[in-house]
Amino acid sequence: LDTRSAHLPQKHWMEGFGVHLIGWEDGQRVEKDMEHTDRWAIHAADEVQLTIGNVLLRIKQQPHALTGSKIGVGACVWEGEMLLAAFLASLPQHRYQGARVVELGSGPGLAGMLLAKLGAITLLTDKSCVLELMEDNIKLNGLSRQQRQGQACGWAEAVSLQWGAEGFEARATALAADPIDWVIAADTIYIDGDGQSPSTPAFIQTCKLLCTGIKRPRCLISFELRSSLVKQVFLEQAGQHFSKVLRIPMTELPKNCQVEHIELYELVP
């Protein structure tokens, strides 16, 4: 059963990012700049350097692990996270100073590290097999606690959290013990090429647990429209666990990110 939408977007790339790729072509080390996003070129690069607003981020990737059973989709940056990062960068940046952020399914950690660069305390979370990649990128961008030399904010940490795995509820509850200001996630809702999919109900449950507390964090979820069925399950589950499920209108996204194949939602506790 092919669950992909039959409607193809008129515009399927984003512009306005400073994208610099470093990788290999025909056995030669190459570097190149791009004027707009290109998934295949980005996923072939060992390192992606992205300028979002006035923030430069270096993202180490493992393109050869993208189709592997160990790391899989967490090995590279996806466009849904680029859109989420651009949207976050477009908001007033003073609100990130000292804010506590939890990013779910971080992969290389683009959006979470962006907020750390803007002054947040960010917990990048993913499966345990992705921890090393997240830690490498935290250090590559000078965002570890040690590198920040004891600063009270503006640092990131890699933490294991896999929704649906044994004990994930207790892990999410423990993370929520300290007040959270932002819960963010990108491209965590999909069907793998082998027909498998991360548990969308468990993902929504994790979001709900992180949003339970004295503070009511903003919870932002972006994803590419790969499967109408998975989107339907997401909306149904989110509607059961949150008071409101709001799609961010395309007109509120940065102009260069107003594409039809990626959607951004806010889940209101």
Secondary structure as GFF3:
##gff-version 3
##sequence-region A 1 269
A	DSSP	beta_strand	15	25	.	.	.	ID=ss1
A	DSSP	beta_strand	28	36	.	.	.	ID=ss2
A	DSSP	alpha_helix	39	43	.	.	.	ID=ss3
A	DSSP	beta_strand	47	52	.	.	.	ID=ss4
A	DSSP	beta_strand	55	60	.	.	.	ID=ss5
A	DSSP	three_ten_helix	63	65	.	.	.	ID=ss6
A	DSSP	three_ten_helix	72	75	.	.	.	ID=ss7
A	DSSP	alpha_helix	79	90	.	.	.	ID=ss8
A	DSSP	three_ten_helix	93	96	.	.	.	ID=ss9
A	DSSP	beta_strand	100	104	.	.	.	ID=ss10
A	DSSP	alpha_helix	110	117	.	.	.	ID=ss11
A	DSSP	beta_strand	121	126	.	.	.	ID=ss12
A	DSSP	three_ten_helix	128	130	.	.	.	ID=ss13
A	DSSP	alpha_helix	131	140	.	.	.	ID=ss14
A	DSSP	beta_strand	155	160	.	.	.	ID=ss15
A	DSSP	alpha_helix	168	175	.	.	.	ID=ss16
A	DSSP	beta_strand	182	186	.	.	.	ID=ss17
A	DSSP	alpha_helix	200	210	.	.	.	ID=ss18
A	DSSP	beta_strand	218	224	.	.	.	ID=ss19
A	DSSP	alpha_helix	228	241	.	.	.	ID=ss20
A	DSSP	beta_strand	244	247	.	.	.	ID=ss21
A	DSSP	three_ten_helix	250	252	.	.	.	ID=ss22
A	DSSP	three_ten_helix	255	257	.	.	.	ID=ss23
A	DSSP	beta_strand	262	268	.	.	.	ID=ss24
###
